[in-house]
Amino acid sequence: MFVVKRVYDAPAVEDGFRVLVDRLWPRGLTKEKAKIDLWLKEVAPSTELRRWFHHEAPLFDEFTQRYDAELDANPGPVDQLRELGRTHPVVTLLVGARDPELNQGVVLERYLERHPR
């Protein structure tokens, strides 16, 4: 099972295996405080796509399509997440975005649900 959580929220036992899925390290957060098990920046949106989207709600649908295409073209990191999902009861996808519903973690979670392989 995959869940999405802000990396700035306090870690919890229920988080299971914690994976940061951002290309950039979250500002002002130490590694000790973040309690991240894996930083998988290769699964994050490209720098160009991230800058284009800039977390603007009207662009979210187009962002989702473009990010899905990037995930299709880069199966290695996605497969790594799938394997983690098979070996851990819960995998928490951590994002630095402020908006809990319009971010790459939500898109990635949906992608993993639709493409379980």
N, C-alpha and C positions, 0 to 999 in steps of 0.2 A: 504494500500500500504506500502510495506517495501522498505527501501533504506539502503545502506551501506555507512558509512562515517568514516573517521579517527577521533578518539576522540581528537586528537591534533588540528584538524581544528576548526576554530571559530564556535561556535554555531550560528544557524540562526533560525528565526521564522519558516521557511519552514521545519525545521527538525521535527516538531510535537513532539511526545513523544519520548524521547531519552533513549535508553537502551544500557548499556555497556554489551557486550557479550564476554568479556575476563575473564579468571579465575583470572588473576592478575591485580591489580590496575596499571594504566599507570604511568610510572616513571615521576617524576617532575611535575605532574599535580595535582592541588588542586581540591577539590570537588566543590568549588565555581566557578572556572574557567571552569571546565568540563561541568557544567550544565546538569548533568545526572539525569533523573527522576527515573531510576531503574537500579540496578546492578544485572543482572541475570547470575551470574557465573555458575549456574548449567547447563546452556545450552551450555557453552563453551566446547571445546574439552578437554578430560581428560589430565592430566599432562603428562602421558606417550605418548599419541599421539602428543601433542604439542611439546614435546622434540624430538620425532622421526622426525617430519616434519621439524622443525626448519626453516620454510619458504624457503625451497629449491625448486625451480621451477620444477626440474625433478620428485619430489615426490608428486606434487600437485594432480595428478589423483588418486593415491593410497590413499593420505590423504583424498580426497573427499569421496571415497568409505568407508574408515574406520570411518570417522566422520558421514556420513549418517547412518552407522550401529549403532553408539553410540546414535544418535538422535532417531532412531527406538526403541532402548532399553530403552530410558529415555523420555517417552512422556509428563510427567508433565510440565517441563519448556517449551517445544514446544507448548503445549496447552495454556500455559499462554501467550506466544507471539501471538498465533492465536486470543485469546480473546482481547488482546490489539489492534490487527489489526482490529477487528470488532468494537471497541469502539473509535478508533482514526483514522482520515483520513490518517495520515502518522505516521509510526513508523520507527525511524532511528536506525539501528543496528550499534553501535559504536565499533570500533576495534582499537587496538594500533599498529597494523602491519604497516610497512612502505609501502609495496606493495599494491596498491589499488585493484588489481585483483586476487592476490594469497593469500587469507586469509580466516579465518573461517566465517567471515561475509558474504562473497560472497557465500560460500557453504550453509550457513544457509538460506540466502535469496532464493536461488534456491530450497532448500529443502521445504521451506514454500510454494513456488509457485507450486511445484509438488505434495505436500501433503496438500491441503487446508482444508480437512475434514470439 
